[in-house]
Amino acid sequence: MGVMWNILLVVQLLAALAMVGLVLLQHGKGADMGAAFGSGSAGSLFGASGGANVLSRTTAVLATVFFLCTLALAYFGNLRTEPGGQSVLAAPVAAQAAPASAPSSGAVQQIPLQ
């Protein structure tokens, strides 16, 4: 299971980095406004509007891969059991025990200063 865990981590990391790169390559909705006034940003590698389909579809595929890897890592993370492992939220037994000498109900307990 350790090999599968590592493979999922690598695939998730690569999908996340590629998705960030693809999002940064895409131009926003306001970029077409600049092309209307002659800034020349309409000419791109895929033509005036062909790149939007390719980049957005690739981003959607990478997002799906990322979410599937996240779900698989969460599933396999819950299956991993380590000896003596408990939840992070589980309090130690010693901390839950009541103090040996409880003060009386009306007495004020003083804490010594060091």
KAVENZI-V582238 format. One record per residue. N is the residue number from 1. RES is the residue in three letters. PHI is phi in whole degrees, -180 to 180 (999 if undefined). BURIAL is I if it has 16 or more other C-alpha atoms within 10 Angstrom, else O. D_LAST is the distance of its C-alpha to the last C-alpha in Angstrom with 1 decimal. Layout:
n=<N;N>
res=<RES;RES>
phi=<PHI;PHI>
burial=<BURIAL;BURIAL>
d_last=<D_LAST;D_LAST>
//
This chain:
n=<1;2;3;4;5;6;7;8;9;10;11;12;13;14;15;16;17;18;19;20;21;22;23;24;25;26;27;28;29;30;31;32;33;34;35;36;37;38;39;40;41;42;43;44;45;46;47;48;49;50;51;52;53;54;55;56;57;58;59;60;61;62;63;64;65;66;67;68;69;70;71;72;73;74;75;76;77;78;79;80;81;82;83;84;85;86;87;88;89;90;91;92;93;94;95;96;97;98;99;100;101;102;103;104;105;106;107;108;109;110;111;112;113;114>
res=<MET;GLY;VAL;MET;TRP;ASN;ILE;LEU;LEU;VAL;VAL;GLN;LEU;LEU;ALA;ALA;LEU;ALA;MET;VAL;GLY;LEU;VAL;LEU;LEU;GLN;HIS;GLY;LYS;GLY;ALA;ASP;MET;GLY;ALA;ALA;PHE;GLY;SER;GLY;SER;ALA;GLY;SER;LEU;PHE;GLY;ALA;SER;GLY;GLY;ALA;ASN;VAL;LEU;SER;ARG;THR;THR;ALA;VAL;LEU;ALA;THR;VAL;PHE;PHE;LEU;CYS;THR;LEU;ALA;LEU;ALA;TYR;PHE;GLY;ASN;LEU;ARG;THR;GLU;PRO;GLY;GLY;GLN;SER;VAL;LEU;ALA;ALA;PRO;VAL;ALA;ALA;GLN;ALA;ALA;PRO;ALA;SER;ALA;PRO;SER;SER;GLY;ALA;VAL;GLN;GLN;ILE;PRO;LEU;GLN>
phi=<999;-66;-69;-64;-60;-66;-64;-63;-64;-67;-64;-66;-64;-66;-65;-66;-66;-66;-67;-63;-63;-68;-66;-71;-74;-74;-98;-75;-69;-81;-70;-70;-65;-67;-68;-68;-98;91;-80;84;-83;-75;-78;-136;-65;-100;98;-69;-132;-70;-71;-63;-69;-66;-68;-70;-68;-65;-63;-66;-66;-66;-65;-64;-62;-61;-69;-66;-65;-63;-65;-66;-65;-66;-65;-69;-67;-78;-80;-69;-123;-104;-63;75;-77;-130;-68;-65;-81;-72;-82;-62;-66;-65;-74;-86;-70;-74;-64;-66;-114;-82;-69;-67;-64;-98;-81;-98;-87;-103;-100;-69;-88;-102>
burial=<O;O;O;O;O;O;O;I;I;O;O;I;O;O;I;I;O;I;I;O;O;O;O;O;O;O;O;O;O;O;O;I;O;O;O;O;O;O;O;O;O;I;O;O;O;O;O;O;O;O;I;O;O;O;I;O;O;I;I;O;O;I;I;O;I;I;O;O;I;O;O;I;I;O;O;O;O;O;O;O;O;O;O;O;O;O;O;O;O;O;O;O;O;O;O;O;O;O;O;O;O;O;O;O;O;O;O;O;O;O;O;O;O;O>
d_last=<51.8;49.8;52.8;53.5;49.8;50.2;53.6;52.4;49.5;51.9;54.4;51.8;50.5;54.1;55.1;52.2;53.0;56.7;56.1;54.0;56.8;59.5;57.8;57.5;61.2;62.4;63.2;62.3;64.6;64.9;66.2;69.7;69.8;69.7;72.4;74.7;74.5;75.3;72.1;73.3;70.4;72.8;74.1;71.9;72.2;73.2;75.3;74.6;73.2;73.5;70.1;68.3;69.6;68.8;65.3;64.4;65.7;63.9;60.7;61.3;61.9;58.8;56.7;58.2;57.4;53.9;53.3;55.1;52.9;49.8;51.0;51.9;48.5;46.8;49.2;48.7;44.9;44.9;47.2;44.9;43.1;40.7;39.8;36.7;36.5;35.3;34.9;32.0;31.5;31.4;28.0;27.0;28.0;24.6;23.0;25.8;25.4;24.2;21.1;22.3;21.2;21.9;21.2;24.4;26.0;25.4;21.9;18.9;16.0;12.6;9.5;6.5;3.8;0.0>
//
